């Protein structure tokens, strides 16, 4: 029964998030708690002391940096529109979603690889983004270390605490850790709830931004769709080369839209955050299709 309804949970969350965005937007304070529990369940389900960065993770990180800067330069050169160019930049440079392991592991990705890059990828963005924004963004006078600390603090509050708790449990209370890990399947439903609330907040934000910016928002929505398709494609190609197509696609393309929107509003033109708002819709629609298609592909092979 659970396998049958899982592919339809994400589309339902998207529809409800769009339809009831005004009310759901007021409940987003619950989202950090849900993400904390999701990460704790995920971290407890792998041996954290054995995690090692892989060549796939190194390639994804390098592609993310080069692709974001190149995309910004090309878009600005060809269009002459700085808002669109900044939208491309944040749409690529945005860190990987903290809850990426939920869908990735449902689709058969290697859990250790996914968990490892969740930490590595977010730390990489915290280091690179301040340098990029000091050249591109509106806060160019903000010192590098100030920007680095602002971004790291935002990311660390999400990742560090569940990671440390899981590490302590695995080191000193392994039986408790094993008991927690047994409920890792609940992470999917917690993530769907977090997605519902996040989309509600996102659509509420778009509704507030649209007045007088309709044409730009349409272009940003198109850009977000193209970025979603390109990043999933590149990620899957990288993953295929290193033997984990699903991990590559999810790690390169699934974004932490909440962090991305915050960075866009702080360092770039606030309207560029619309790219991440729409991106979360396209990415989760694609993931819904993958969750529907994956068991059918397994049955046919």
C-alpha positions in Angstrom: 0.0 0.0 0.0 2.8 2.4 0.9 4.6 1.8 -2.3 1.5 2.5 -4.3 0.8 5.9 -2.7 4.4 7.2 -2.5 4.5 8.5 -6.1 1.4 10.6 -5.5 2.5 12.2 -2.2 4.7 14.8 -3.8 2.2 15.9 -6.4 -0.4 16.2 -3.7 2.0 18.3 -1.6 2.6 20.6 -4.6 -1.1 21.0 -5.3 -2.0 21.6 -1.7 1.0 23.9 -1.2 -0.1 26.1 -4.2 -3.8 26.0 -3.4 -3.5 26.8 0.3 -0.2 28.8 0.3 -1.6 31.7 2.4 -2.4 29.4 5.3 0.5 27.0 5.0 3.0 29.9 4.7 2.1 30.7 8.3 3.2 27.3 9.5 6.7 27.2 8.1 8.2 27.6 11.6 7.6 23.8 11.9 9.8 23.0 8.9 13.2 23.3 10.7 12.0 20.7 13.2 10.9 18.3 10.5 14.2 18.7 8.7 16.1 18.1 12.0 14.2 14.8 12.5 14.7 13.8 8.9 18.5 14.4 9.1 18.7 12.6 12.5 17.0 9.5 11.0 19.3 9.7 8.0 22.5 10.2 9.9 21.7 7.4 12.3 21.2 5.0 9.4 24.8 5.2 8.2 28.1 4.8 9.9 29.3 8.4 10.1 32.9 7.6 11.0 33.3 5.6 7.8 32.1 8.3 5.4 34.7 9.4 2.9 34.3 12.0 0.1 34.3 10.3 -3.4 35.4 11.4 -6.8 31.7 11.8 -7.8 31.3 14.3 -5.0 34.4 16.2 -6.0 33.2 16.4 -9.6 29.7 17.6 -8.6 31.2 20.3 -6.4 33.6 21.5 -9.2 30.9 21.5 -11.8 28.5 23.4 -9.5 31.1 26.2 -9.0 32.2 26.4 -12.7 28.7 26.0 -14.1 27.2 28.7 -11.9 29.9 31.3 -12.8 29.8 30.4 -16.5 26.0 30.5 -16.6 26.0 33.9 -14.9 28.5 35.4 -17.4 26.8 33.9 -20.5 23.3 35.0 -19.4 24.5 38.5 -18.6 26.4 38.7 -21.9 23.6 37.4 -24.1 20.6 39.0 -22.4 22.1 42.1 -20.8 19.7 41.5 -17.9 21.4 41.3 -14.6 18.4 39.9 -12.7 18.1 36.9 -15.1 21.9 36.4 -14.8 21.8 36.4 -11.0 18.8 34.0 -11.2 21.0 31.6 -13.1 23.8 32.0 -10.6 21.7 31.3 -7.5 19.8 28.5 -9.3 23.0 26.6 -9.7 25.1 27.7 -6.7 22.3 27.0 -4.2 23.5 24.2 -1.9 22.1 20.7 -2.1 18.9 20.1 -0.1 19.6 18.8 3.4 16.9 16.2 2.9 18.2 15.0 -0.5 18.8 11.5 0.9 15.0 10.9 1.3 14.2 10.7 -2.5 17.7 9.6 -3.5 17.6 6.5 -1.3 14.0 5.7 -2.3 15.3 5.6 -5.9 18.2 3.3 -5.0 21.1 5.7 -4.6 24.1 4.8 -2.3 23.1 6.2 1.1 26.7 6.8 2.2 27.5 8.9 -0.9 24.4 11.0 -0.5 24.9 11.6 3.2 28.6 12.5 2.7 27.8 15.1 0.0 25.0 16.6 2.0 27.7 17.7 4.4 30.5 18.4 1.9 28.3 20.2 -0.6 26.8 22.6 1.9 30.2 23.4 3.3 31.6 24.0 -0.2 28.8 26.5 -0.9 29.5 28.2 2.5 33.1 28.7 1.4 32.6 29.6 -2.3 29.4 31.7 -2.2 30.9 34.6 -0.2 33.7 35.0 -2.7 31.3 34.9 -5.6 28.8 37.3 -4.0 31.6 39.8 -3.2 32.1 40.2 -6.9 28.6 39.8 -8.2 26.1 40.7 -5.5 24.7 43.9 -4.0 26.6 43.4 -0.7 30.1 43.7 -2.3 31.3 45.8 0.7 30.6 42.9 3.1 33.9 41.3 4.2 34.4 37.7 3.1 34.6 36.3 6.6 31.4 38.1 7.6 29.6 36.6 4.6 31.2 33.2 5.2 30.0 33.2 8.8 26.5 34.3 7.9 26.1 31.5 5.3 27.9 28.9 7.4 25.7 29.7 10.5 22.6 29.3 8.4 23.7 26.0 7.0 25.3 24.7 10.2 22.1 25.2 12.2 20.4 22.7 9.9 23.2 20.1 9.6 25.4 20.3 12.6 23.1 19.4 15.5 21.6 16.2 14.0 25.0 15.1 12.8 26.6 15.5 16.2 23.7 13.8 18.0 23.9 10.8 15.6 27.7 10.7 16.0 27.3 10.6 19.8 24.6 7.9 19.7 26.8 5.8 17.4 29.8 6.2 19.6 28.3 5.9 23.1 24.8 4.5 22.7 24.8 2.2 19.6 21.6 0.4 20.6 19.7 3.7 20.8 21.2 4.6 17.4 19.9 1.3 15.9 16.5 1.9 17.4 16.3 5.3 15.8 17.6 4.1 12.5 14.7 1.5 12.3 12.4 4.5 11.6 14.3 5.9 8.7 11.4 5.1 6.4 9.4 7.8 8.2 11.7 10.4 6.7 9.9 10.3 3.4 6.6 11.3 5.0 8.2 13.9 7.2 9.9 15.4 4.1 6.6 15.5 2.2 5.1 17.5 5.0 8.1 19.8 5.0 7.7 20.2 1.3 4.1 21.1 1.6 4.9 23.8 4.1 7.9 25.1 2.1 5.9 25.3 -1.1 3.1 27.1 0.7 5.6 29.7 1.9 7.2 29.8 -1.6 4.0 30.4 -3.4 3.0 33.1 -0.9 6.3 34.8 -1.6 5.7 34.7 -5.4 2.3 36.2 -4.9 3.8 39.1 -3.0 6.5 39.7 -5.6 4.5 39.5 -8.8 3.0 43.0 -8.9 4.7 45.0 -11.7 7.2 42.2 -12.3 5.1 39.7 -14.3 7.3 39.5 -17.4 10.5 39.1 -15.4 8.9 36.4 -13.2 7.8 34.5 -16.3 11.4 34.5 -17.6 12.7 33.5 -14.2 10.2 30.6 -14.2 11.4 29.5 -17.7 15.1 29.7 -16.6 14.3 27.7 -13.5 12.8 24.9 -15.6 15.8 24.9 -17.9 18.2 24.8 -15.0 16.3 21.9 -13.4 16.4 19.9 -16.6 20.1 20.6 -17.3 21.3 20.0 -13.8 19.5 16.6 -13.5 21.0 15.6 -16.9 24.5 16.6 -16.0 24.2 15.1 -12.5 23.0 11.8 -13.9 25.8 11.7 -16.5 28.4 12.3 -13.8 26.7 9.7 -11.6 26.6 7.2 -14.5 30.4 7.7 -15.0 31.0 6.9 -11.3 28.5 4.1 -11.0 25.6 5.9 -9.3 23.3 7.7 -11.7 20.6 8.4 -9.2 23.0 9.9 -6.6 24.6 12.1 -9.3 21.3 13.5 -10.4 19.9 14.2 -7.0 23.1 15.6 -5.5 23.6 18.0 -8.4 20.0 19.0 -9.0 18.0 18.9 -5.7 18.4 22.3 -4.1 17.8 23.7 -0.6 15.4 26.3 -1.8 15.0 27.9 1.6 18.7 28.6 2.0 18.9 29.7 -1.7 16.0 32.2 -1.3 17.6 33.6 1.8 21.0 34.0 0.0 19.3 35.6 -3.0 17.4 38.1 -0.8 20.5 39.0 1.1 23.2 39.1 -1.6 21.4 39.5 -4.9 18.4 41.2 -6.3 15.5 39.9 -4.2 13.5 39.0 -7.4 16.1 36.4 -8.3 14.8 34.2 -5.5 11.8 33.4 -7.7 14.1 31.0 -9.6 14.4 28.8 -6.5 10.7 29.1 -5.8 9.8 27.7 -9.2 12.7 25.3 -9.2 11.4 23.5 -6.1 8.2 22.8 -8.1 9.9 21.5 -11.2 12.4 19.3 -9.3 9.7 17.7 -7.1 7.4 17.1 -10.1 10.3 15.3 -11.7 11.0 13.4 -8.5 7.4 12.4 -8.3 7.6 10.9 -11.8 10.8 9.1 -10.9 9.2 7.6 -7.8 6.3 6.4 -10.0 8.6 5.0 -12.7 11.3 3.4 -10.6 9.3 0.4 -9.3 7.9 -0.2 -12.8 11.4 -0.2 -14.3 12.6 -2.7 -11.6 9.8 -5.0 -12.4 10.5 -5.0 -16.2 14.2 -5.8 -15.7 
